[in-house]
Each structure stands twice: as structure tokens, then as C-alpha cells.
């Protein structure tokens, strides 16, 4: 699944890069003054920078959300582990008390027989 997403992301990046290069070549070959061409290139570069910054912000937001979700899951797992540990401790103490009571009963019987 990740491999497919990586291929899609790579394809989208290549498509965007190709579009930018094509736009740059078209501007360079267009019949207009050098100043107008430089202005067009600067404008396109600013747009590309804004789009890249938005994409980076989106990615950072997604990563932050993922980190928060992983943190929440880790807390849940730890809490469940604590609950299980507490329950296991209670159960173990109960079994030990039961065993102690049985040993006491056996000791009392042996003392009675031995006299």
C-alpha cells in the first residue's frame, strides 16, 4: 500500500516538475521582452514557492496528527497494561491466600494426628 502511495506521490511530483519546466521553456521562447520574461519567471517562481510551502505545511500537519494518534494509542496500551497488571496482582494474591489457607488447614490436621 505504501509503495503505491509512493509511486503516486512521485508521479505527481514529476508531473508538477514537468509542468514548471514546460512553463519556463514556453516563457523563454515566447516573443516578448527580456524584462517581461523575467517578471513572468519571478511570478511563476513565487507561485511555486507558495504551493510548495502549503504542501509542506499540510505534510507537517499530517505528521503532527499521526504523532498525536500514535501517542494516544501508546497511552491506551499502557493504561490497559497497568489495568492488567493490577488485575493479575489481585488474582495472584487471591491464589496465594487460598494456598496459605489450605496449608494452614493441612498443618492443623498434621498437628492433630501427630499430637
N, C-alpha and C positions, 0 to 999 in steps of 0.2 A: 504494500500500500504506500509506504514512504517512497519507494523507488518511483512509483507512478507520479506521486506529487512532486518529486524532484525533477522528473522529466518535464512535467507541465510547467514548473517554475522556470526551468532552464529554457524551454521553448518560448515562454512569454518574455524572458529577458532577451533572448536572441531576436525575437520579433521587434521589441522596443528598440534595441540597438540598431537593427537594420533600418527601422523607420527613421531614426535620428540621423544615421549616416546618409540615407537617401534624401532626407530633407536638406542636409548640409550640402550635398552634391548638387541638388536642384538649385539651391540658393547661389552656389558658386558659379553655376553655368547660366544662371538667369541673366538676361540683358538689362542690368541696372548698374548704378554707380557702386564703387567700392564702399563708400560710406553707407549706403543703403543696405548693401550686403552684410557689412559688419554689424550694423544695427539689427538686422534680421537674425544673424547668428547669435548675437548677445541676447536677444529676446527669447529665442528658442532655448538657449542655454539656461536662462533664468527659469523658464517653464519646466525644463527637465530637472533642474535642481529642486524646484518646489515639489514636483511629483516624487522625486527620489526621497526628499525629506518626509513627505507624507507616508510613503511606503515604509520608511524606517520607523516612523512613529507608530504606524499600525503594527509592524512586526514587534516593536518593543512592547506595545500594549498587549499583544497576544502572548508574548513570552511572560510578561508580568502576570497575566491571568492564569497561565499554565503553572507558574511557580506557586501562585496562591492556591490553586486547586490541589497541587501535589502536597503543599503544606497542610491543607485541611485534611486530606486523606491520611497523611502521616499521623496527624493528631488523632484522628479516629482510630487508626490501628493501634496507636499507643494506649489510648483510653480502653479499647477492647482488651488489650493485653493486660492492663492493670486490673480490669474487672475480672478477667480470667484468673489472674494470679491471686487476687483476693478470694475468689470463689474456691480455687484449688486449695489455698491455705486453710480456709474454713473446713473444707471436706477432709483434708489431711488431719487437722486437729480433731475432728469428729471421729475419724477412724482410730487415731491414736488413743483417744479417751475410751472408746469402745474396747480396744485391745487391752488397755490398762485395767478396765473394769473386769474383763474376763480373766486376766492374770491374777487379779486380787481374789476373784472367786475361786480359782484353781488353788491359789496359795492357802486360802482358808480351808478348802477341802483337804489338802495335804496335811496341814497342821492338825486338823481334826483326826485324820487317820493315824498320823504319827503320834499324836497325843500330847 
